């Protein structure tokens, strides 16, 4: 293990930090002081956290948490823990910009559901984590705050749209992080920064509150962490039915961190690879992920190659239709105003224009295609307990580039085609977790998606936990800038 040249408090995983706070081994003020110092020192290197609150105010809130503990009162697992909320989620009284100049001074009156749950669990919100404009694209840059860079190479991207969250986690600026995922936004940045990111099952974490309650079924909020236990703990805080989100799952309160250890002997795992050559990938991506298959075999799993028997070109068109439809719904009014349209980045305008061309028949056909895809994966899950798939098609690229134009020698025809590998779990509403699988010769990380059947979030966490205990990539390879030299 590489020793870290940082405050031991910020080096703690979230679960260990929570235990130390509740055992009164660390005061909440000490924790906040340590994090504020660490953020001041290292955040400028990656630009992960934005809209930071004043230190004196945060220390005063930490002292309130200390007094509560002294009186025998704990708000929950996150009591006294610093937390930064992704800048797409509403935070009451704190600027929420969506990475857009149109919302540069927006201060919501109410929290998003997931934010309210984190506050209720005792977290102290220190600021926001950076995102691309409106979360569109897997490169976390915008005109308000600039670009978030990679924890392992500050000249490269952190991914997105939860890029600020992932880079902050890897740099130990936060003990645990929230994010959201439409097109891999919890999985791609996790892979790019050597941390864990879980896209939960559809409905597991209530989305919103939002004016539209039934059609938006692609994006979900979810947890990120440096350990699987931390991810599971945060999911336990985020998950559970809320009446304001009618499609949220109602299966009672659950501790997702309980029972993570299990025997995987004889468990069947299907390897999807690059979908039999359909997906272009940069050199080394597929090799690292294929090498990780040996880890799962060592755990006792029976791993074999498989394919879904589905036209993936049809799936991509289904994706484009759903995404155009939803983005147009969100941004159509801004696009219709010439002054506001000029402040939308070209990719956002392109999405809205795609929505304007859609017919009702197009949207219905996309829904049929999405349903057929879910059924195709259901057939695979009759044979396999899990499916494995790379979490990205490229390694972190130059941070001055908005998106890679060529992948594996193939030109990309849209700003997000290079992330096509993540759309399958999204469209099927399945739990999918990016786990670290190592580094290329340039020292850049990569991750692998563990995909489970519908609502099998705990099972996905169990396999990720077993893989983590075997490989320990995060402990083995912290960012070089944090290491003792």
Order of alpha helices (4+ residues) and beta strands (2+ residues): alpha-alpha-alpha-beta-alpha-beta-alpha-beta-beta-beta-alpha-beta-alpha-beta-beta-alpha-beta-alpha-beta-alpha-alpha-alpha-alpha-beta-beta-beta-alpha-beta-beta-alpha-alpha
